Amino acid sequence: QVQLVESGGGLVQAGGSLRLSCAASGGTFSTYAMGWFRRAPGKEREFVAALNWSGAVIYYADSVRGRFTISRDNAKSTVYLQMNSLKPEDTAVYYCAREALRTAFGLLQEKGYDYWGQGTQVTVSS
């Protein structure tokens, strides 16, 4: 069974930084694209960032581009989200997810993924 476990969330002041980690087990991590999504209070879950199996192809939501960095360490079966210059509007539960193969949905929406972590809370105070 594939399991994804996020960690690194917490409470931080605006302008601060956090680094989220997502540890994968039970699958062949290095062959899958991975993504980060978030759900803010009162909003739908939205795409944050994604990268392909090697990390050479990366996508960011406009709202986080230039502030967040997604990366992966295939030897550790872990994907990271470095979040800098955090804003109160970044407050959300952050989820990592594994790409669903053989679909036409791509990496920018939830339907493009088949396994999800439990989420980790990020709270940014003003």
MARBA-3410 file (N, C-alpha, C, O; in Angstrom, 1 decimal):
126
0.8,-1.2,0.0,0.0,0.0,0.0,0.9,1.2,0.0,1.9,1.3,0.7 ~ 0.5,2.2,-0.8,1.2,3.4,-0.9,0.8,4.3,0.2,-0.4,4.5,0.5 ~ 1.7,4.9,1.0,1.4,5.8,2.0,2.3,7.1,1.9,3.5,7.0,1.6 ~ 1.7,8.2,2.1,2.3,9.5,2.0,2.1,10.2,3.4,1.0,10.3,3.8 ~ 3.2,10.7,4.0,3.1,11.3,5.3,3.7,12.7,5.3,5.0,12.7,5.1
3.0,13.7,5.4,3.5,15.1,5.5,4.0,15.4,6.9,3.5,14.9,7.9 ~ 4.9,16.3,6.9,5.4,16.9,8.2,6.0,18.2,8.0,6.2,18.6,6.8 ~ 6.2,19.0,9.0,6.9,20.3,8.9,6.0,21.4,9.1,6.4,22.6,9.1 ~ 4.7,21.2,9.1,3.8,22.3,9.3,3.9,22.9,10.7,4.5,22.4,11.6 ~ 3.2,24.1,10.8,3.3,24.8,12.1,2.8,26.2,12.0,2.2,26.6,11.0
3.1,26.9,13.0,2.7,28.3,13.1,3.9,29.2,12.9,4.9,29.0,13.5 ~ 3.7,30.2,12.0,4.8,31.1,11.7,4.3,32.5,11.4,3.1,32.6,11.0 ~ 5.1,33.5,11.7,4.6,34.8,11.4,4.8,35.2,9.9,5.7,34.6,9.2 ~ 4.0,36.1,9.5,4.2,36.6,8.1,5.6,37.0,7.8,6.3,37.6,8.6 ~ 6.1,36.5,6.6,7.5,36.8,6.3,8.4,35.7,6.6,9.6,35.6,6.2
8.0,34.7,7.4,8.8,33.6,7.9,8.8,32.5,6.8,8.2,32.6,5.8 ~ 9.4,31.4,7.2,9.6,30.2,6.3,9.3,28.9,7.1,9.4,28.8,8.3 ~ 8.9,28.0,6.3,8.7,26.6,6.7,9.1,25.7,5.6,9.0,26.0,4.4 ~ 9.5,24.5,6.0,9.9,23.5,5.0,9.0,22.2,5.3,9.2,21.6,6.3 ~ 8.2,21.9,4.3,7.3,20.7,4.4,8.0,19.5,3.8,8.7,19.7,2.8
7.8,18.4,4.4,8.3,17.1,3.8,7.2,16.2,3.6,6.2,16.2,4.4 ~ 7.3,15.3,2.6,6.4,14.3,2.4,7.2,13.0,2.1,7.8,12.8,1.1 ~ 7.1,12.1,3.1,7.8,10.8,3.0,6.8,9.7,2.4,5.7,9.5,2.9 ~ 7.3,9.1,1.4,6.5,8.0,0.7,7.0,6.7,1.0,8.2,6.4,1.2 ~ 6.1,5.7,1.1,6.5,4.3,1.3,5.5,3.4,0.5,4.4,3.9,0.2
5.9,2.2,0.2,5.0,1.2,-0.4,4.8,1.3,-1.9,4.0,0.6,-2.4 ~ 5.7,2.1,-2.5,5.6,2.2,-4.0,7.0,2.5,-4.6,8.0,2.6,-3.8 ~ 7.0,2.7,-5.9,8.2,3.1,-6.5,8.2,4.6,-6.7,7.8,5.1,-7.8 ~ 8.7,5.3,-5.7,8.6,6.7,-5.6,9.2,7.4,-6.8,8.7,8.4,-7.4 ~ 10.4,7.0,-7.2,11.2,7.7,-8.2,10.6,7.7,-9.6,11.1,8.5,-10.4
9.6,6.9,-9.9,9.0,6.9,-11.2,7.8,7.8,-11.3,7.2,7.9,-12.4 ~ 7.4,8.5,-10.3,6.1,9.2,-10.2,6.4,10.7,-10.1,7.3,11.1,-9.3 ~ 5.6,11.5,-10.8,5.5,12.9,-10.5,4.8,13.1,-9.1,4.0,12.2,-8.7 ~ 5.1,14.2,-8.4,4.5,14.4,-7.1,4.0,15.9,-7.1,4.6,16.7,-7.8 ~ 3.0,16.1,-6.3,2.5,17.5,-6.2,2.1,17.8,-4.8,1.9,17.0,-3.9
2.0,19.1,-4.6,1.5,19.7,-3.4,0.2,20.5,-3.6,0.1,21.3,-4.6 ~ -0.8,20.3,-2.8,-2.0,21.0,-2.9,-2.3,21.6,-1.5,-1.7,21.2,-0.5 ~ -3.2,22.6,-1.4,-3.6,23.1,-0.1,-5.1,23.5,-0.1,-5.7,23.8,-1.1 ~ -5.6,23.4,1.1,-7.0,23.9,1.3,-7.1,24.9,2.4,-6.8,24.6,3.6 ~ -7.4,26.1,2.0,-7.5,27.2,3.0,-8.9,27.3,3.5,-9.8,26.8,2.9
-9.1,27.9,4.7,-10.4,28.0,5.2,-11.4,28.6,4.3,-11.1,29.7,3.7 ~ -12.5,28.0,4.0,-13.5,28.5,3.2,-13.3,28.5,1.7,-14.0,29.0,0.9 ~ -12.2,27.7,1.3,-11.9,27.6,-0.1,-11.7,26.2,-0.5,-11.6,25.3,0.3 ~ -11.8,26.0,-1.8,-11.6,24.7,-2.4,-10.1,24.3,-2.4,-9.2,25.2,-2.3 ~ -9.8,23.1,-2.4,-8.4,22.6,-2.4,-7.8,23.1,-3.8,-8.4,22.9,-4.8
-6.6,23.7,-3.7,-6.0,24.2,-4.9,-4.6,23.7,-5.1,-3.9,23.3,-4.2 ~ -4.2,23.7,-6.3,-2.9,23.3,-6.7,-1.8,24.3,-6.2,-2.1,25.5,-6.2 ~ -0.7,23.8,-5.7,0.4,24.6,-5.3,1.6,24.4,-6.2,2.2,25.4,-6.7 ~ 2.1,23.2,-6.3,3.3,22.9,-7.0,3.4,21.5,-7.4,2.8,20.6,-6.7 ~ 4.1,21.1,-8.4,4.3,19.8,-8.8,5.7,19.6,-9.5,6.2,20.6,-10.1
6.2,18.4,-9.6,7.4,18.2,-10.3,7.4,16.7,-10.8,6.8,15.9,-10.2 ~ 8.1,16.5,-12.0,8.1,15.2,-12.5,9.0,14.3,-11.8,9.6,14.6,-10.8 ~ 9.2,13.1,-12.3,10.0,12.1,-11.6,11.4,12.5,-11.3,11.9,12.1,-10.2 ~ 12.0,13.3,-12.2,13.4,13.6,-12.0,13.6,15.0,-11.3,14.7,15.3,-10.8 ~ 12.5,15.8,-11.2,12.6,17.1,-10.7,13.0,18.2,-11.8,13.1,19.3,-11.5
13.1,17.7,-13.0,13.5,18.6,-14.1,12.4,19.5,-14.6,12.6,20.6,-15.2 ~ 11.1,19.0,-14.4,10.0,19.7,-14.9,9.2,20.1,-13.7,8.7,19.3,-12.9 ~ 8.9,21.4,-13.5,8.3,21.9,-12.3,7.2,22.9,-12.6,7.4,23.7,-13.6 ~ 6.1,22.8,-11.9,5.0,23.7,-12.1,4.7,24.4,-10.7,4.7,23.8,-9.7 ~ 4.3,25.7,-10.8,3.9,26.4,-9.6,2.6,27.2,-9.9,2.4,27.7,-11.0
1.8,27.3,-8.9,0.7,28.2,-8.9,1.2,29.6,-8.9,2.3,29.9,-8.3 ~ 0.5,30.5,-9.6,1.0,31.9,-9.7,1.1,32.5,-8.3,1.9,33.4,-8.1 ~ 0.2,32.1,-7.4,0.2,32.7,-6.1,1.5,32.4,-5.2,1.7,33.1,-4.3 ~ 2.2,31.3,-5.6,3.4,31.0,-4.8,4.7,31.0,-5.6,5.8,30.9,-5.0 ~ 4.6,31.3,-6.9,5.8,31.3,-7.7,6.8,32.4,-7.2,6.4,33.6,-6.9
8.0,32.1,-7.0,9.0,33.0,-6.5,9.2,32.9,-5.0,10.2,33.5,-4.5 ~ 8.2,32.3,-4.3,8.3,32.2,-2.8,8.5,30.8,-2.4,9.2,30.5,-1.4 ~ 7.9,29.8,-3.1,7.9,28.4,-2.8,8.8,27.7,-3.7,9.0,28.0,-4.9 ~ 9.5,26.6,-3.2,10.3,25.8,-4.0,10.0,24.3,-3.8,10.1,23.9,-2.6 ~ 9.6,23.6,-4.8,9.4,22.2,-4.7,10.6,21.4,-5.1,11.3,21.8,-6.1
11.0,20.3,-4.4,12.1,19.5,-4.8,11.9,18.1,-4.3,10.9,17.8,-3.6 ~ 12.7,17.2,-4.7,12.6,15.8,-4.3,13.9,15.2,-4.2,14.9,15.6,-4.8 ~ 14.0,14.2,-3.3,15.2,13.4,-3.1,14.7,11.9,-3.3,14.2,11.3,-2.4 ~ 14.9,11.4,-4.5,14.5,10.1,-4.8,15.1,9.0,-3.9,14.5,8.0,-3.7 ~ 16.4,9.2,-3.5,17.0,8.3,-2.7,16.4,8.1,-1.3,16.4,7.1,-0.7
15.7,9.2,-0.9,15.0,9.2,0.4,13.5,9.1,0.2,12.8,9.1,1.2 ~ 13.0,8.9,-1.0,11.6,8.8,-1.3,10.8,10.0,-0.6,9.8,9.8,0.0 ~ 11.3,11.2,-0.8,10.8,12.3,-0.1,10.6,13.5,-1.1,11.6,13.8,-1.9 ~ 9.5,14.2,-1.0,9.3,15.5,-1.7,9.2,16.6,-0.7,8.7,16.4,0.4 ~ 9.7,17.7,-1.0,9.8,18.9,-0.1,9.1,20.1,-0.7,8.9,20.2,-1.9
8.6,20.9,0.2,8.1,22.2,-0.2,8.7,23.3,0.7,8.3,23.4,1.8 ~ 9.7,24.0,0.2,10.3,25.1,0.9,9.4,26.3,0.7,9.2,26.8,-0.4 ~ 8.9,26.9,1.8,8.0,28.0,1.7,8.7,29.2,2.4,8.9,29.2,3.6 ~ 8.9,30.3,1.6,9.5,31.5,2.1,8.6,32.6,2.0,7.6,32.6,1.2 ~ 8.9,33.7,2.7,8.1,34.9,2.6,6.6,34.6,2.7,5.7,35.1,2.0
6.3,33.9,3.7,4.9,33.4,3.9,4.0,34.5,4.2,4.3,35.5,4.9 ~ 2.7,34.4,3.7,1.7,35.4,3.9,0.5,34.8,4.6,0.4,33.5,4.6 ~ -0.3,35.6,5.3,-1.5,35.0,6.0,-2.4,34.2,5.0,-3.0,33.2,5.4 ~ -2.4,34.6,3.8,-3.3,33.8,2.8,-2.7,32.5,2.4,-3.3,31.7,1.7 ~ -1.5,32.2,2.9,-0.9,30.8,2.7,-1.4,29.9,3.8,-1.2,28.7,3.7
-2.1,30.4,4.8,-2.7,29.5,5.8,-3.6,28.5,5.2,-4.6,28.8,4.5 ~ -3.3,27.2,5.4,-4.1,26.1,4.8,-3.6,24.8,5.4,-2.5,24.7,6.0 ~ -4.3,23.7,5.1,-3.8,22.4,5.2,-3.1,22.0,3.9,-3.7,22.1,2.9 ~ -1.9,21.6,4.0,-1.1,21.2,2.8,-1.0,19.7,2.7,-0.8,19.0,3.6 ~ -1.3,19.3,1.5,-1.3,17.9,1.1,-0.3,17.6,0.1,-0.1,18.3,-0.9
0.4,16.5,0.2,1.2,16.0,-1.0,0.4,14.8,-1.6,-0.4,14.2,-1.0 ~ 0.7,14.6,-2.9,0.0,13.6,-3.6,0.9,13.0,-4.7,1.8,13.6,-5.2 ~ 0.6,11.7,-5.0,1.3,11.0,-6.1,0.5,11.0,-7.4,-0.7,10.8,-7.4 ~ 1.2,11.3,-8.5,0.6,11.3,-9.8,-0.1,10.0,-10.1,0.3,8.9,-9.7 ~ -1.3,10.1,-10.7,-2.0,8.9,-11.2,-1.6,8.7,-12.7,-1.7,9.6,-13.5
-1.0,7.5,-12.9,-0.6,7.2,-14.3,-1.7,6.9,-15.2,-2.8,6.5,-14.7 ~ -1.5,7.0,-16.5,-2.5,6.6,-17.5,-3.8,7.4,-17.4,-4.8,6.8,-17.7 ~ -3.7,8.6,-17.1,-4.8,9.5,-17.1,-4.6,10.7,-17.9,-3.4,10.9,-18.3 ~ -5.6,11.5,-18.2,-5.5,12.6,-19.1,-5.7,13.9,-18.3,-5.9,15.0,-18.9 ~ -5.6,13.9,-17.0,-5.9,15.1,-16.2,-4.7,16.0,-15.9,-4.9,17.1,-15.6
-3.5,15.5,-16.1,-2.3,16.2,-15.9,-2.0,16.4,-14.4,-2.6,15.7,-13.6 ~ -1.2,17.4,-14.1,-0.7,17.6,-12.7,-1.2,18.8,-12.0,-0.8,19.1,-10.9 ~ -2.1,19.5,-12.7,-2.6,20.8,-12.1,-3.9,20.7,-11.4,-4.4,21.7,-10.9 ~ -4.5,19.5,-11.4,-5.8,19.4,-10.7,-5.8,18.1,-9.9,-5.0,17.2,-10.1 ~ -6.7,18.0,-8.9,-6.7,16.8,-8.0,-6.9,15.5,-8.8,-6.4,14.5,-8.3
-7.7,15.5,-9.9,-7.9,14.3,-10.6,-6.7,13.7,-11.2,-6.7,12.5,-11.7 ~ -5.6,14.4,-11.2,-4.4,13.9,-11.8,-3.6,13.0,-10.8,-2.5,12.6,-11.1 ~ -4.1,12.8,-9.6,-3.4,12.1,-8.5,-4.2,11.0,-7.9,-5.4,11.1,-7.9 ~ -3.6,10.0,-7.5,-4.3,8.8,-6.9,-4.0,8.5,-5.5,-4.8,7.7,-4.9 ~ -3.0,9.0,-4.9,-2.7,8.8,-3.5,-2.4,10.1,-2.8,-1.7,11.0,-3.4
-2.9,10.3,-1.6,-2.8,11.6,-0.9,-2.4,11.3,0.5,-2.7,10.3,1.2 ~ -1.6,12.3,1.1,-1.2,12.3,2.5,-2.4,12.8,3.3,-3.4,13.2,2.8 ~ -2.1,12.8,4.6,-3.2,13.2,5.6,-3.3,14.7,5.7,-4.2,15.2,6.2 ~ -2.2,15.4,5.3,-2.2,16.9,5.3,-1.5,17.3,6.6,-1.4,16.7,7.6 ~ -0.9,18.5,6.5,-0.2,19.2,7.6,-0.6,20.6,7.6,-0.7,21.3,6.6
-0.9,21.1,8.8,-1.5,22.5,9.0,-0.4,23.5,8.9,0.6,23.4,9.6 ~ -0.5,24.5,8.1,0.3,25.7,8.1,-0.5,26.9,8.4,-1.5,27.2,7.8 ~ -0.1,27.6,9.5,-0.8,28.8,9.9,0.2,30.0,9.9,1.2,29.9,10.5 ~ -0.2,31.0,9.2,0.7,32.2,9.1,0.0,33.4,9.7,-1.1,33.8,9.3 ~ 0.5,33.9,10.7,-0.1,35.0,11.5,0.4,36.4,10.9,1.5,36.5,10.4
-0.5,37.4,11.0,-0.2,38.7,10.5,0.5,39.6,11.5,0.8,40.7,11.3
END
